[in-house]
Amino acid sequence: MLKTASWSKRAYSSVPVTYFHPTIYALSTSPGQKSAIAVVRVTGTHSKYILQQLTGSQNEPVARRASLRNLYSAVREKKILLDSSLTLYFANPRSFTGEDMLELHLHGGRAVVKSVLKAIEELGDRKNGLDIRYAQPGEFSQRAFQNGRMDLTQIEGVGELIDAETETQRRSATSGLTGQNKQVFDRWRSTIVSNIAQLTALIDFGDDAEIEDIDHIVEAARQEMHGLREEMHRFVRKVDRSSILQNGIKVALLGSPNAGKSSLLNCITNEDTSNVSNIPGTTRDAIDVPIDVKGYKVVLCDTAGIRHESEDRIELEGIKRAKAKAFQCDLAVLVVDPTKKPYIGPGLRELVNTGIPHKNTIIAINKMDLVDPQTIKEVVLDLQTSFEKQFAITSVSCRDLRGIEELVNHLSAFFEEFTGTTTQDSDPIAVSRRVQEIMVKDVLFGVDEFLASSEDIVMASENLNYAADGIGKITGQSVGIEEVLGVVFSRFCVGK
Ligand SMILES: Nc1nc2c(ncn2[C@@H]2O[C@H](COP(=O)(O)OP(=O)(O)OP(=O)(O)O)[C@@H](O)[C@H]2O)c(=O)[nH]1
């Protein structure tokens, strides 16, 4: 008896929720490009059938074991060899999607991929129950979600990880992927739910309770939610700072014409990105260059040289844009030419002192190869008296690259402080814009309203419900799920 019961339970649990969904397949590596290897993924009930048909073998595949197999066109009469491929079969539920899955590691030629995709397509026969079709964007991840393999924050973490361009972005994305964020949300949710339960008990049975007991329970809930609100605000602040990592830290290069701004940009990026010339005023417009500086994504902006006396309309427009860029940047790097007096013209002085006084600024004295150390000392002194604030000053040469490494270290120290991270050992967190919005509009809103309304127990409990539902929307374990699913999965590409 017992044996039958446990067997039937096992049999039941081995059927994924999506068992009757079509089997889907897609090319998971970059489409349209020649490469050494291309991976085609298949997920769904007919995965094993597809493997058996393509290999022409009815043998039971060994799960999780890679094997080298010849793949043939499904038209049996004309058995055409398509490729010799590495095949990997995963039996449900131990797969990414929780369904039976198949991976075909093909040779990456376009014709090979095309022929295998066509062969899989030809295996579809809906009338005979073989519902097989090409996947929609994000559908593999959607299956993983539907079968409880991942929650929404983890799935979004996969998306962030694939989009990560720098080391710091990669590390922040792992907070979602590893379920770290989910643990935080789950803990918050259970705290809120336990307080809802306390209040519900008061609403239902409060008539029998002493007034002091009621006050005591309400006060305890208030205290707990106060603490939680603090923690939530800290989390949101950290997410804000982490999203700077995603979008890039904006650094504007400012300076007089010919100071060497474009040369410095090229030295930092190691590329000839910007227009270098000895004709002052060469850079007429602001150029944004996304680069990786010691693991941080930085958007470096080369601007037109700022001087007062120009009458050239185009140059004046460039200067206007340079000022606007300076205003938007997170950090300004002021490039100074020590061979030309005044070292800082009135236009730049005014911009730094009154136009962007709230911005962090690093000063780079360029062309140190052209002057002696005594002149550098003079320039430093002059700069220290030119500005109302004291800035870090460093000297460099774009010609012989002296001081460039030191300047880059200055920049990365600033990035660490600005984003509250170090590239080695901190834990930035990345959550999607969707999660950020729900945190503010639902979760924190509900908690704030609760703290404002805890005199009225029914209202207070409603507000906590609102906050808990918000967390449910974030992880995908509560009401409002349909409305969020579309947003989450539409960001994914086919095969992911
Ligand atoms: N000797 C020497 N020359 C440099 C150095 N940096 C730049 N130059 C030269 O200075 C001139 C101007 O350099 P750019 O990088 O175009 O200067 P810029 O500030 O971008 O100029 P604008 O576009 O006019 O604002 C070029 O001839 C460079 O080769 C340096 O460190 N040493």
PDBQT file of the ligand as one rigid body, heavy atoms in Angstrom, charges set to zero:
ROOT
HETATM    1  N1  LIG A 501      53.820  67.161 -25.776  1.00  0.00    +0.000 N 
HETATM    2  C1  LIG A 501      52.567  66.833 -25.539  1.00  0.00    +0.000 A 
HETATM    3  N2  LIG A 501      51.588  67.169 -26.413  1.00  0.00    +0.000 NA
HETATM    4  C2  LIG A 501      50.318  66.826 -26.127  1.00  0.00    +0.000 A 
HETATM    5  C3  LIG A 501      49.990  66.106 -24.946  1.00  0.00    +0.000 A 
HETATM    6  N3  LIG A 501      48.663  65.925 -24.949  1.00  0.00    +0.000 NA
HETATM    7  C4  LIG A 501      48.174  66.463 -26.078  1.00  0.00    +0.000 A 
HETATM    8  N4  LIG A 501      49.159  67.006 -26.791  1.00  0.00    +0.000 N 
HETATM    9  C5  LIG A 501      49.038  67.718 -28.069  1.00  0.00    +0.000 C 
HETATM   10  O1  LIG A 501      48.225  68.870 -27.879  1.00  0.00    +0.000 OA
HETATM   11  C6  LIG A 501      47.439  69.126 -29.040  1.00  0.00    +0.000 C 
HETATM   12  C7  LIG A 501      45.966  69.233 -28.642  1.00  0.00    +0.000 C 
HETATM   13  O2  LIG A 501      45.539  67.989 -28.195  1.00  0.00    +0.000 OA
HETATM   14  P1  LIG A 501      43.994  67.606 -28.188  1.00  0.00    +0.000 P 
HETATM   15  O3  LIG A 501      43.899  66.316 -27.475  1.00  0.00    +0.000 OA
HETATM   16  O4  LIG A 501      43.382  67.703 -29.530  1.00  0.00    +0.000 OA
HETATM   17  O5  LIG A 501      43.399  68.785 -27.292  1.00  0.00    +0.000 OA
HETATM   18  P2  LIG A 501      41.893  69.129 -26.939  1.00  0.00    +0.000 P 
HETATM   19  O6  LIG A 501      41.879  69.686 -25.566  1.00  0.00    +0.000 OA
HETATM   20  O7  LIG A 501      41.022  67.971 -27.160  1.00  0.00    +0.000 OA
HETATM   21  O8  LIG A 501      41.589  70.259 -27.981  1.00  0.00    +0.000 OA
HETATM   22  P3  LIG A 501      40.195  70.890 -28.448  1.00  0.00    +0.000 P 
HETATM   23  O9  LIG A 501      39.489  69.813 -29.222  1.00  0.00    +0.000 OA
HETATM   24  O10 LIG A 501      40.627  71.997 -29.289  1.00  0.00    +0.000 OA
HETATM   25  O11 LIG A 501      39.414  71.324 -27.284  1.00  0.00    +0.000 OA
HETATM   26  C8  LIG A 501      47.733  67.976 -29.993  1.00  0.00    +0.000 C 
HETATM   27  O12 LIG A 501      48.705  68.416 -30.931  1.00  0.00    +0.000 OA
HETATM   28  C9  LIG A 501      48.309  66.892 -29.107  1.00  0.00    +0.000 C 
HETATM   29  O13 LIG A 501      49.194  66.028 -29.797  1.00  0.00    +0.000 OA
HETATM   30  C10 LIG A 501      51.047  65.771 -24.047  1.00  0.00    +0.000 A 
HETATM   31  O14 LIG A 501      50.875  65.176 -22.971  1.00  0.00    +0.000 OA
HETATM   32  N5  LIG A 501      52.312  66.170 -24.399  1.00  0.00    +0.000 N 
ENDROOT
TORSDOF 0
